[in-house]
Amino acid sequence: MRRLFLNTALAAALCLSASGAAACDISIGDTGFNIGMASNKATEMWTRSYAVSAGGTFEVENTNGLVEVLQGTGPKVEVSAEKIAKASSDEAAKDLLSKIEIVETVKPESVRLVTKTPKSFGSGGAEVKYTIKVPAGLRVRAGTTNGGIKLTGISNDVEASTTNGGVNGEDLSGTIDASTTNGGIHLAVLKLGSGGLKAETTNGGVSVSLPTDTKATISAHVTNGGLGVENLNVVSTEQNRRHLEGTLNGGGPSIELGTTNGGISLKGK
């Protein structure tokens, strides 16, 4: 947690230095990390739909902002992105907004979106918030640097990664690989995917809930924090306060959980 505190303190110092007497808001949590130094804002909606062949891949790389992925009902990937620019004046905000780009690489078997923002914001900031609906059967890679990842109701295999922000998932039934540096990971699983589940962070906790009849092979470790298992019949080959190796209901796909500064909770439901 000390590293996270230092990062926040550094951000505050930079904010005060850059903004002078202007107002400055700083927040960090599971939904993301943001610094607001300007009250004038310009926004623009960006929408696209893509047909991706079965078994293909959809990928999004964001810089600042939340990436939310939901299960779609149609045959196409539907993307809605809100571009947000903040600056010291309306004119400056509109100018900054015009420089936020979403670069598309589209192939029949894959789509890749990359957010491009100016390297210098002056006293403002640039952000893109993505809402993505994906059909079943596609592999999904969702990444952001300063922001959270939210996964809701998806059966897809997902790789979700961020640096400053959390990863949160509800009603998941595919293979999940979730990682962050400064933030927590909280996943609620309906059915463990054939490729298992992996969740790792450095500064933050990890919590996973799953059906009590799940078959899995479990490996969990913490450095500074506790490790708890609730309402699950885990047969352990090695278990102490910070390390667990074992099987659930005879074994199955792997569940790998890890954190340095934080706790781990594995719960049956």
SERO-4910 file (N, C-alpha, C, O; in steps of 0.05 Angstrom, whole numbers):
BEGIN
 pado doro    nc1    nc2    nc3   cac1   cac2   cac3    cc1    cc2    cc3    oc1    oc2    oc3
  Met    A     16    -24      0      0      0      0     17     25      0      8     46     -9
  Arg    A     42     23     10     59     46     11     65     57    -17     65     81    -21
  Arg    A     69     39    -37     74     47    -64     50     62    -75     53     82    -89
  Leu    A     26     53    -70      2     66    -79      0     93    -67     -8    112    -81
  Phe    A      6     96    -42      4    122    -28     24    142    -41     17    165    -45
  Leu    A     48    132    -47     68    150    -59     59    159    -86     63    182    -93
  Asn    A     47    141   -102     37    149   -128     16    170   -127     16    189   -142
  Thr    A     -2    168   -107    -23    187   -104    -12    214    -94    -20    235   -104
  Ala    A      7    213    -76     19    237    -66     34    252    -88     33    276    -90
  Leu    A     48    237   -105     62    249   -127     43    262   -147     48    284   -157
  Ala    A     21    249   -152      1    260   -170    -10    286   -158    -14    306   -173
  Ala    A    -14    287   -132    -24    312   -120     -4    334   -123    -11    357   -129
  Ala    A     22    328   -119     42    348   -122     44    359   -150     46    383   -154
  Leu    A     42    341   -169     43    349   -197     19    366   -204     21    386   -219
  Cys    A     -4    358   -193    -28    373   -198    -26    402   -188    -33    421   -203
  Leu    A    -17    405   -164    -15    431   -152      5    448   -167      1    472   -171
  Ser    A     28    435   -175     48    450   -190     38    459   -217     44    481   -226
  Ala    A     22    442   -230     13    449   -257    -10    469   -257    -13    484   -276
  Ser    A    -27    468   -236    -52    483   -237    -50    510   -222    -68    526   -226
  Gly    A    -30    514   -206    -29    539   -191    -53    542   -173    -58    525   -156
  Ala    A    -68    563   -177    -91    568   -160   -116    554   -170   -137    556   -156
  Ala    A   -115    541   -193   -139    528   -203   -147    504   -186   -130    493   -172
  Ala    A   -172    497   -188   -182    473   -172   -171    448   -184   -166    446   -208
  Cys    A   -166    428   -167   -154    403   -175   -166    380   -160   -164    380   -135
  Asp    A   -178    361   -173   -190    338   -160   -175    313   -168   -169    308   -191
  Ile    A   -169    296   -148   -154    272   -152   -170    249   -141   -180    251   -118
  Ser    A   -173    227   -156   -187    204   -145   -173    178   -155   -163    177   -178
  Ile    A   -174    158   -138   -163    132   -147   -179    110   -134   -187    113   -110
  Gly    A   -185     89   -149   -202     68   -138   -206     46   -159   -192     46   -179
  Asp    A   -225     28   -154   -229      5   -172   -239     14   -199   -235      0   -218
  Thr    A   -252     37   -201   -262     46   -227   -241     62   -242   -246     69   -265
  Gly    A   -219     69   -230   -198     83   -245   -183    103   -229   -186    106   -205
  Phe    A   -166    118   -243   -148    138   -232   -150    163   -250   -145    161   -274
  Asn    A   -157    186   -238   -159    209   -255   -152    234   -239   -155    236   -215
  Ile    A   -142    254   -254   -135    280   -243   -150    301   -259   -148    302   -283
  Gly    A   -167    317   -245   -181    338   -259   -171    365   -251   -171    372   -227
  Met    A   -161    380   -270   -149    406   -263   -163    429   -278   -154    452   -275
  Ala    A   -184    424   -293   -197    445   -308   -227    440   -309   -236    417   -310
  Ser    A   -242    462   -308   -271    460   -306   -285    461   -333   -308    454   -335
  Asn    A   -271    469   -354   -283    471   -381   -279    444   -395   -257    433   -398
  Lys    A   -302    433   -405   -301    406   -416   -315    406   -443   -334    419   -448
  Ala    A   -303    389   -461   -315    384   -487   -317    354   -491   -299    339   -483
  Thr    A   -339    344   -502   -343    315   -505   -353    309   -533   -364    326   -547
  Glu    A   -349    284   -541   -358    275   -567   -362    245   -566   -345    230   -555
  Met    A   -384    235   -578   -389    207   -579   -379    195   -605   -381    207   -626
  Trp    A   -367    171   -602   -355    157   -625   -366    129   -625   -363    115   -605
  Thr    A   -380    121   -646   -392     95   -647   -384     80   -672   -380     91   -693
  Arg    A   -382     53   -669   -375     36   -691   -387      8   -686   -393      1   -663
  Ser    A   -391     -7   -707   -399    -35   -705   -381    -51   -724   -374    -42   -746
  Tyr    A   -374    -75   -715   -355    -92   -730   -365   -121   -732   -375   -132   -712
  Ala    A   -363   -132   -756   -368   -161   -759   -341   -175   -758   -323   -170   -775
  Val    A   -338   -192   -738   -313   -207   -734   -320   -237   -737   -339   -247   -725
  Ser    A   -304   -251   -752   -309   -280   -757   -308   -296   -731   -293   -289   -713
  Ala    A   -323   -317   -730   -325   -334   -706   -297   -344   -698   -281   -352   -714
  Gly    A   -291   -342   -672   -265   -350   -662   -244   -328   -664   -221   -332   -657
  Gly    A   -253   -304   -674   -234   -282   -677   -229   -267   -651   -236   -276   -629
  Thr    A   -216   -244   -654   -207   -229   -631   -215   -200   -633   -214   -187   -654
  Phe    A   -224   -189   -611   -229   -160   -609   -211   -149   -587   -210   -160   -565
  Glu    A   -197   -127   -593   -178   -116   -574   -181    -85   -573   -185    -72   -593
  Val    A   -179    -75   -548   -180    -46   -544   -157    -38   -525   -154    -51   -504
  Glu    A   -142    -18   -533   -121     -7   -516   -127     22   -510   -126     39   -528
  Asn    A   -133     28   -485   -139     55   -477   -117     67   -460    -99     52   -451
  Thr    A   -117     93   -457    -97    106   -440   -109    116   -414   -100    108   -393
  Asn    A   -128    134   -416   -142    145   -393   -171    141   -396   -184    151   -414
  Gly    A   -183    125   -378   -212    121   -378   -220     92   -375   -204     73   -378
  Leu    A   -245     88   -367   -257     62   -362   -262     47   -388   -269     59   -409
  Val    A   -258     21   -387   -266      3   -410   -286    -17   -398   -280    -32   -380
  Glu    A   -310    -16   -409   -332    -34   -399   -339    -53   -422   -344    -44   -445
  Val    A   -340    -79   -416   -346    -99   -436   -371   -115   -426   -371   -125   -404
  Leu    A   -391   -117   -444   -416   -131   -437   -422   -151   -459   -412   -149   -481
  Gln    A   -439   -171   -452   -447   -190   -472   -468   -178   -491   -488   -167   -482
  Gly    A   -462   -179   -517   -481   -169   -537   -501   -190   -545   -497   -213   -540
  Thr    A   -523   -180   -556   -544   -198   -566   -544   -202   -596   -556   -220   -606
  Gly    A   -530   -184   -610   -529   -185   -639   -504   -199   -649   -487   -207   -633
  Pro    A   -500   -201   -675   -477   -215   -687   -452   -198   -689   -431   -208   -695
  Lys    A   -454   -172   -683   -432   -154   -687   -421   -143   -660   -436   -142   -640
  Val    A   -396   -134   -660   -385   -120   -638   -395    -91   -640   -393    -78   -661
  Glu    A   -407    -81   -618   -417    -54   -618   -400    -37   -599   -398    -44   -575
  Val    A   -389    -15   -608   -371      2   -592   -383     30   -590   -389     42   -610
  Ser    A   -385     39   -565   -392     67   -560   -370     79   -542   -365     69   -520
  Ala    A   -358    100   -552   -336    113   -537   -341    142   -533   -348    156   -552
  Glu    A   -339    151   -508   -342    180   -502   -315    192   -499   -300    186   -481
  Lys    A   -308    210   -517   -283    225   -516   -288    250   -498   -308    264   -501
  Ile    A   -270    254   -479   -273    276   -460   -247    292   -458   -226    281   -454
  Ala    A   -250    318   -462   -226    336   -459   -233    358   -439   -254    370   -440
  Lys    A   -214    363   -421   -217    385   -402   -193    404   -404   -170    396   -408
  Ala    A   -200    430   -403   -179    450   -407   -187    475   -392   -208    477   -379
  Ser    A   -170    496   -394   -174    521   -379   -195    539   -392   -205    558   -380
  Ser    A   -203    532   -417   -223    548   -431   -239    529   -450   -229    507   -456
  Asp    A   -262    538   -459   -278    522   -477   -263    518   -503   -263    496   -515
  Glu    A   -250    538   -513   -235    536   -538   -212    516   -536   -208    500   -554
  Ala    A   -198    517   -513   -176    498   -509   -186    470   -506   -173    451   -516
  Ala    A   -209    466   -493   -221    439   -490   -229    428   -517   -224    404   -522
  Lys    A   -241    444   -534   -249    435   -561   -224    428   -578   -225    409   -593
  Asp    A   -203    444   -575   -179    439   -590   -166    412   -581   -158    396   -597
  Leu    A   -166    408   -554   -155    383   -544   -172    359   -553   -162    338   -559
  Leu    A   -199    363   -553   -217    341   -561   -211    332   -590   -212    309   -596
  Ser    A   -205    351   -607   -200    345   -635   -174    329   -639   -170    317   -660
  Lys    A   -157    328   -619   -132    313   -620   -134    285   -608   -114    270   -609
  Ile    A   -157    278   -597   -160    251   -586   -168    233   -610   -188    238   -623
  Glu    A   -153    212   -615   -158    194   -637   -163    166   -627   -152    157   -607
  Ile    A   -179    152   -642   -183    123   -638   -175    110   -665   -188    112   -685
  Val    A   -152     96   -664   -141     84   -688   -152     56   -692   -149     39   -673
  Glu    A   -163     50   -715   -176     24   -720   -158      7   -738   -148     16   -759
  Thr    A   -154    -18   -730   -142    -38   -748   -162    -60   -751   -167    -76   -733
  Val    A   -174    -62   -775   -197    -80   -779   -190   -102   -800   -181    -96   -822
  Lys    A   -193   -127   -791   -189   -150   -809   -214   -168   -805   -228   -165   -785
  Pro    A   -218   -187   -823   -241   -205   -820   -241   -220   -794   -262   -225   -782
  Glu    A   -217   -227   -785   -215   -244   -761   -207   -229   -736   -205   -240   -714
  Ser    A   -203   -202   -738   -195   -187   -714   -200   -157   -718   -200   -147   -740
  Val    A   -205   -144   -695   -208   -115   -694   -191   -105   -671   -193   -116   -649
  Arg    A   -175    -84   -675   -159    -72   -654   -163    -42   -654   -160    -29   -674
  Leu    A   -170    -32   -630   -174     -3   -627   -153      7   -608   -148     -5   -586
  Val    A   -139     29   -615   -119     41   -598   -125     71   -594   -128     85   -614
  Thr    A   -126     79   -569   -131    107   -563   -105    123   -565    -85    115   -554
  Lys    A   -106    145   -580    -83    163   -582    -90    190   -571   -110    202   -580
  Thr    A    -75    200   -551    -80    226   -539    -54    242   -540    -33    231   -541
  Pro    A    -56    269   -540    -32    286   -540    -14    279   -516    -24    273   -494
  Lys    A     11    281   -520     30    275   -499     29    297   -477     35    291   -454
  Ser    A     22    321   -484     20    343   -464     -8    354   -465    -19    361   -486
  Phe    A    -20    355   -440    -47    366   -438    -47    395   -428    -69    407   -425
  Gly    A    -24    406   -422    -24    432   -409    -36    430   -381    -27    413   -365
  Ser    A    -56    446   -375    -69    444   -349    -95    428   -350   -111    429   -331
  Gly    A    -99    414   -372   -124    398   -375   -119    368   -375   -100    359   -363
  Gly    A   -137    354   -388   -134    325   -390   -152    313   -411   -171    326   -420
  Ala    A   -145    290   -421   -160    276   -442   -166    248   -432   -150    234   -420
  Glu    A   -191    239   -439   -200    213   -429   -219    202   -450   -233    216   -464
  Val    A   -220    175   -452   -240    161   -468   -252    139   -452   -238    123   -440
  Lys    A   -279    139   -451   -294    118   -436   -307    100   -457   -323    109   -473
  Tyr    A   -300     74   -456   -310     55   -476   -332     38   -463   -330     29   -441
  Thr    A   -354     34   -479   -374     13   -473   -375     -5   -497   -381      4   -519
  Ile    A   -369    -31   -493   -366    -50   -515   -385    -74   -511   -384    -86   -490
  Lys    A   -401    -80   -531   -418   -104   -530   -406   -124   -550   -403   -118   -573
  Val    A   -400   -148   -540   -388   -168   -557   -405   -193   -559   -417   -201   -539
  Pro    A   -407   -204   -583   -422   -230   -586   -405   -252   -574   -381   -250   -571
  Ala    A   -418   -274   -567   -405   -297   -556   -386   -309   -577   -390   -306   -601
  Gly    A   -364   -322   -567   -346   -336   -585   -322   -320   -593   -303   -331   -605
  Leu    A   -320   -294   -587   -297   -278   -593   -278   -276   -569   -287   -274   -546
  Arg    A   -252   -277   -574   -233   -272   -553   -231   -241   -550   -231   -226   -569
  Val    A   -229   -232   -525   -229   -204   -519   -204   -196   -503   -197   -209   -484
  Arg    A   -191   -175   -512   -168   -164   -497   -175   -135   -492   -179   -119   -510
  Ala    A   -177   -128   -466   -184   -100   -458   -163    -90   -440   -156   -102   -419
  Gly    A   -151    -67   -447   -130    -55   -431   -132    -25   -429   -142    -12   -447
  Thr    A   -124    -14   -406   -122     15   -402    -99     20   -383    -91      2   -368
  Thr    A    -89     44   -383    -68     51   -365    -79     64   -339    -73     55   -317
  Asn    A    -93     86   -342   -105    100   -319   -136     97   -321   -149    114   -334
  Gly    A   -146     77   -309   -175     72   -310   -181     43   -303   -163     27   -299
  Gly    A   -206     37   -300   -215     11   -292   -224     -6   -316   -229      5   -338
  Ile    A   -227    -32   -311   -239    -51   -330   -263    -63   -317   -262    -72   -294
  Lys    A   -286    -62   -331   -311    -73   -320   -321    -94   -340   -325    -88   -363
  Leu    A   -326   -118   -330   -336   -140   -346   -363   -149   -335   -366   -155   -311
  Thr    A   -383   -151   -352   -410   -157   -343   -423   -178   -360   -428   -174   -384
  Gly    A   -430   -201   -348   -447   -221   -361   -435   -234   -385   -450   -244   -402
  Ile    A   -409   -236   -388   -397   -246   -413   -388   -275   -410   -378   -283   -389
  Ser    A   -391   -289   -432   -382   -317   -433   -356   -319   -449   -345   -341   -452
  Asn    A   -346   -297   -459   -322   -296   -475   -297   -301   -459   -296   -296   -434
  Asp    A   -276   -311   -472   -249   -312   -460   -238   -283   -460   -238   -270   -481
  Val    A   -229   -274   -437   -222   -246   -434   -194   -243   -421   -188   -256   -401
  Glu    A   -178   -225   -432   -154   -215   -419   -158   -186   -413   -161   -170   -431
  Ala    A   -157   -179   -387   -163   -152   -378   -139   -142   -362   -131   -155   -343
  Ser    A   -128   -119   -370   -105   -109   -356   -106    -78   -353   -115    -64   -372
  Thr    A    -97    -68   -331    -94    -39   -326    -71    -35   -308    -60    -54   -296
  Thr    A    -63    -10   -305    -41     -3   -287    -51     11   -262    -47      2   -240
  Asn    A    -65     33   -266    -77     48   -243   -107     46   -245   -120     62   -259
  Gly    A   -119     26   -232   -147     21   -233   -153     -7   -225   -135    -24   -223
  Gly    A   -179    -13   -222   -187    -40   -215   -199    -55   -238   -205    -44   -259
  Val    A   -202    -82   -234   -215    -99   -253   -239   -112   -238   -235   -125   -218
  Asn    A   -263   -107   -248   -287   -117   -235   -303   -133   -255   -308   -124   -277
  Gly    A   -312   -157   -247   -328   -174   -265   -351   -187   -251   -349   -195   -228
  Glu    A   -374   -188   -264   -398   -200   -254   -409   -220   -274   -409   -215   -298
  Asp    A   -419   -243   -264   -432   -263   -281   -415   -272   -304   -423   -271   -327
  Leu    A   -391   -281   -298   -371   -289   -318   -372   -319   -322   -376   -334   -303
  Ser    A   -367   -328   -347   -367   -357   -352   -346   -365   -373   -348   -387   -384
  Gly    A   -327   -348   -379   -306   -355   -397   -279   -356   -382   -278   -352   -358
  Thr    A   -258   -361   -397   -231   -360   -386   -224   -331   -381   -228   -314   -398
  Ile    A   -213   -326   -357   -208   -298   -349   -178   -296   -340   -168   -311   -324
  Asp    A   -165   -275   -351   -138   -268   -343   -139   -238   -336   -140   -221   -354
  Ala    A   -138   -231   -310   -141   -204   -301   -116   -195   -286   -106   -210   -269
  Ser    A   -106   -171   -292    -82   -161   -279    -83   -131   -276    -94   -117   -293
  Thr    A    -71   -121   -254    -68    -92   -250    -44    -88   -232    -33   -107   -220
  Thr    A    -35    -63   -229    -13    -56   -211    -24    -43   -186    -19    -52   -164
  Asn    A    -38    -21   -190    -50     -6   -167    -80     -7   -169    -93      9   -182
  Gly    A    -91    -27   -156   -120    -31   -156   -128    -59   -148   -111    -76   -146
  Gly    A   -153    -62   -142   -163    -88   -134   -175   -103   -157   -182    -92   -178
  Ile    A   -179   -130   -154   -192   -147   -173   -214   -162   -159   -210   -175   -140
  His    A   -238   -158   -170   -262   -171   -158   -278   -185   -180   -288   -171   -197
  Leu    A   -280   -211   -178   -292   -227   -200   -314   -245   -188   -309   -260   -169
  Ala    A   -337   -245   -200   -359   -263   -193   -363   -282   -217   -371   -273   -238
  Val    A   -359   -308   -212   -360   -327   -234   -385   -344   -233   -392   -355   -212
  Leu    A   -399   -346   -256   -422   -364   -258   -412   -392   -264   -423   -412   -253
  Lys    A   -392   -395   -282   -381   -420   -289   -352   -416   -297   -345   -399   -313
  Leu    A   -334   -433   -286   -306   -430   -292   -301   -440   -320   -308   -462   -328
  Gly    A   -287   -423   -336   -281   -430   -364   -261   -452   -365   -247   -457   -346
  Ser    A   -259   -465   -388   -241   -487   -392   -211   -479   -388   -195   -496   -381
  Gly    A   -205   -454   -393   -178   -444   -390   -172   -433   -362   -150   -423   -357
  Gly    A   -192   -434   -344   -188   -426   -317   -190   -396   -312   -201   -382   -328
  Leu    A   -178   -388   -290   -180   -360   -281   -153   -352   -269   -142   -367   -253
  Lys    A   -144   -328   -277   -119   -317   -265   -124   -288   -258   -134   -273   -274
  Ala    A   -116   -281   -233   -120   -254   -224    -96   -246   -207    -90   -258   -186
  Glu    A    -82   -225   -216    -58   -216   -202    -56   -186   -201    -62   -172   -220
  Thr    A    -48   -176   -177    -44   -147   -173    -20   -143   -155    -10   -162   -143
  Thr    A    -11   -118   -153     12   -112   -135      1    -98   -110      6   -107    -88
  Asn    A    -13    -76   -114    -24    -60    -92    -54    -62    -93    -67    -45   -106
  Gly    A    -66    -81    -79    -95    -84    -79   -102   -112    -71    -86   -130    -70
  Gly    A   -128   -116    -65   -138   -142    -58   -149   -157    -82   -155   -145   -103
  Val    A   -153   -183    -78   -164   -200    -98   -187   -216    -85   -183   -229    -65
  Ser    A   -211   -214    -97   -233   -230    -87   -247   -244   -111   -252   -232   -131
  Val    A   -252   -270   -106   -265   -286   -127   -288   -302   -114   -283   -315    -93
  Ser    A   -312   -301   -126   -334   -318   -117   -342   -336   -140   -341   -328   -163
  Leu    A   -349   -361   -133   -356   -381   -154   -374   -402   -142   -375   -405   -118
  Pro    A   -388   -417   -159   -406   -438   -149   -392   -459   -132   -369   -466   -138
  Thr    A   -404   -469   -111   -391   -488    -94   -385   -514   -107   -367   -529    -97
  Asp    A   -399   -521   -129   -393   -547   -143   -372   -544   -164   -368   -563   -180
  Thr    A   -358   -522   -166   -337   -518   -186   -314   -537   -182   -305   -541   -159
  Lys    A   -305   -549   -204   -281   -566   -203   -257   -549   -211   -257   -537   -233
  Ala    A   -237   -548   -194   -214   -530   -200   -189   -539   -185   -191   -553   -164
  Thr    A   -166   -530   -195   -140   -533   -181   -131   -505   -174   -129   -488   -191
  Ile    A   -126   -501   -148   -122   -474   -138    -93   -469   -129    -81   -486   -116
  Ser    A    -83   -445   -137    -57   -436   -127    -61   -406   -120    -67   -390   -138
  Ala    A    -56   -399    -95    -60   -371    -86    -37   -363    -68    -28   -379    -51
  His    A    -27   -338    -71     -6   -329    -54     -7   -299    -49    -15   -284    -67
  Val    A      0   -290    -25      2   -262    -18     28   -257     -5     40   -276      6
  Thr    A     38   -232     -5     63   -226      9     57   -210     34     65   -219     56
  Asn    A     42   -189     32     34   -173     56      4   -172     57     -9   -154     46
  Gly    A     -8   -191     71    -37   -192     73    -46   -220     80    -29   -238     82
  Gly    A    -72   -224     83    -83   -250     91    -96   -264     68   -100   -252     46
  Leu    A   -102   -289     72   -114   -306     51   -137   -322     64   -132   -337     83
  Gly    A   -161   -319     54   -184   -333     65   -200   -348     45   -203   -339     22
  Val    A   -211   -371     54   -228   -388     37   -254   -392     53   -253   -399     76
  Glu    A   -277   -388     39   -302   -390     53   -322   -406     36   -326   -401     12
  Asn    A   -335   -425     49   -357   -440     37   -348   -456     13   -364   -460     -6
  Leu    A   -323   -466     13   -313   -483     -9   -298   -506      3   -283   -503     23
  Asn    A   -302   -530     -8   -290   -554      2   -263   -558    -12   -261   -575    -30
  Val    A   -243   -543     -4   -217   -545    -16   -200   -565     -1   -197   -564     23
  Val    A   -189   -584    -16   -170   -603     -5   -142   -592    -10   -133   -592    -33
  Ser    A   -128   -584     11   -103   -570      7    -79   -589      9    -79   -607     26
  Thr    A    -59   -584     -8    -34   -598     -6    -14   -580      9      6   -590     20
  Glu    A    -19   -554      9     -3   -535     24    -20   -511     31    -33   -499     13
  Gln    A    -21   -503     57    -38   -481     64    -27   -467     89    -22   -480    109
  Asn    A    -24   -441     87    -18   -425    111    -31   -397    106    -48   -394     88
  Arg    A    -24   -378    123    -38   -352    121    -33   -338     95    -49   -321     86
  Arg    A    -11   -344     81     -5   -329     57     -2   -347     32      5   -337     10
  His    A     -7   -372     34     -3   -390     11    -22   -413     12    -27   -425     33
  Leu    A    -34   -419    -12    -52   -442    -14    -48   -456    -40    -48   -444    -61
  Glu    A    -45   -482    -38    -45   -500    -61    -65   -522    -55    -64   -534    -33
  Gly    A    -83   -528    -74   -102   -549    -68   -121   -554    -91   -118   -542   -113
  Thr    A   -140   -571    -87   -160   -577   -107   -188   -573    -96   -193   -575    -72
  Leu    A   -206   -567   -114   -234   -562   -107   -251   -583   -122   -251   -583   -147
  Asn    A   -266   -599   -107   -283   -620   -119   -267   -638   -138   -277   -646   -159
  Gly    A   -243   -646   -130   -227   -665   -145   -209   -653   -165   -194   -667   -178
  Gly    A   -210   -626   -169   -191   -613   -188   -204   -608   -215   -225   -619   -222
  Gly    A   -192   -590   -229   -202   -581   -255   -185   -558   -266   -161   -557   -260
  Pro    A   -198   -540   -281   -183   -517   -292   -169   -501   -269   -179   -501   -246
  Ser    A   -148   -488   -276   -132   -475   -255   -144   -448   -247   -155   -433   -263
  Ile    A   -142   -442   -221   -148   -416   -210   -122   -406   -197   -113   -417   -178
  Glu    A   -111   -384   -208    -86   -373   -198    -90   -345   -189    -99   -327   -204
  Leu    A    -85   -340   -163    -90   -314   -150    -65   -305   -137    -51   -320   -124
  Gly    A    -59   -279   -140    -35   -268   -127    -36   -238   -122    -48   -224   -138
  Thr    A    -25   -229   -100    -21   -201    -95      3   -197    -77     11   -216    -63
  Thr    A     15   -173    -78     37   -167    -60     27   -153    -35     32   -162    -13
  Asn    A     13   -130    -39      3   -115    -16    -28   -115    -17    -40    -99    -30
  Gly    A    -40   -134     -3    -68   -137     -3    -76   -165      6    -59   -182      9
  Gly    A   -102   -170      9   -111   -197     16   -124   -211     -7   -129   -199    -28
  Ile    A   -129   -237     -3   -142   -254    -22   -166   -267     -9   -164   -278     13
  Ser    A   -189   -266    -22   -213   -279    -13   -224   -297    -35   -229   -287    -57
  Leu    A   -229   -322    -29   -241   -341    -47   -265   -352    -34   -264   -365    -13
  Lys    A   -288   -348    -47   -314   -353    -33   -332   -370    -51   -334   -365    -75
  Gly    A   -346   -389    -39   -366   -404    -53   -394   -391    -50   -400   -378    -30
  Lys    A   -410   -395    -71   -437   -383    -70   -458   -403    -81   -482   -396    -81
***
